[in-house]
Amino acid sequence: MFPNPSLGEVTIKVNQPAHVKVSDLMGNVVFTSRVTEKTIVSHLRPGTYVVNVTAGRSKFAKKLVIR
């Protein structure tokens, strides 16, 4: 997932279509989407978020900073 920190566009490299869920640090889901590569998150306020990606049986979570 890059760039991180981001100004609003994030590239997530996946081998297959994936489901993305973005949560704030309080656990509130602020964005969900199906993604093949790029995700636009420019509507998010500056801050720190947790991005959960599920692609098939694979799952990962990463911290994302929006500036």
N, C-alpha and C positions, 0 to 999 in steps of 0.2 A: 504494500500500500504506500503510495507516494504521490505528491510530496507531503511531507509531514514535518513541520507545520504547513498548513494549507491556507490559501485565500478563498477556497470555495470549490475547487475541482480536484477530485481524488481519483487516481487510477488504482484499481485493484486487479492484480493479475490472477486470473483463475483459469483452469483448464476446461471448465464447463460452466453453464449458467449457474448463478448463485443467488442466494437471498441475503440481503444486507439489512441489519438492524442497528441503528445508531441510538445510543442512550446517553443522557447526561450523567454526571457523577452521582446523582441522587437515584438513578435507576429508571428515570422516566424515559420512555421511548419517544424520541423526537423525529425519527425518520425511518421508514422502511422502504425497500425497493428490491426488485429483481435486477440483476446486473450481469452484463457480459464482460465489461471492462471498465468503463468510466462511470463515475457517479458524481452528480452535481449536488453539492451540499452548501451552496452559497447562501441559502436562506437561513442557515444556522448562525446564531450569534457567536461572536468570539468567545472561546472557552475551550475546555477539555472535555472530550467525549470518549465513549467506549464503542468501538465498531465490532460487531459480531457478524461473521461471514459463515454461511453454511452452504457448502457445495457438495451435493451427494452425501456421502458419509463423513466428509471432512468438515471440521469446524475450527475456527480460530477467532480470537479476540485480540484487538490491538487498541492502544490509546491513540486518539487523534486530536491534534490541537488546531483550532481554527483561529486565525488572526484577523 
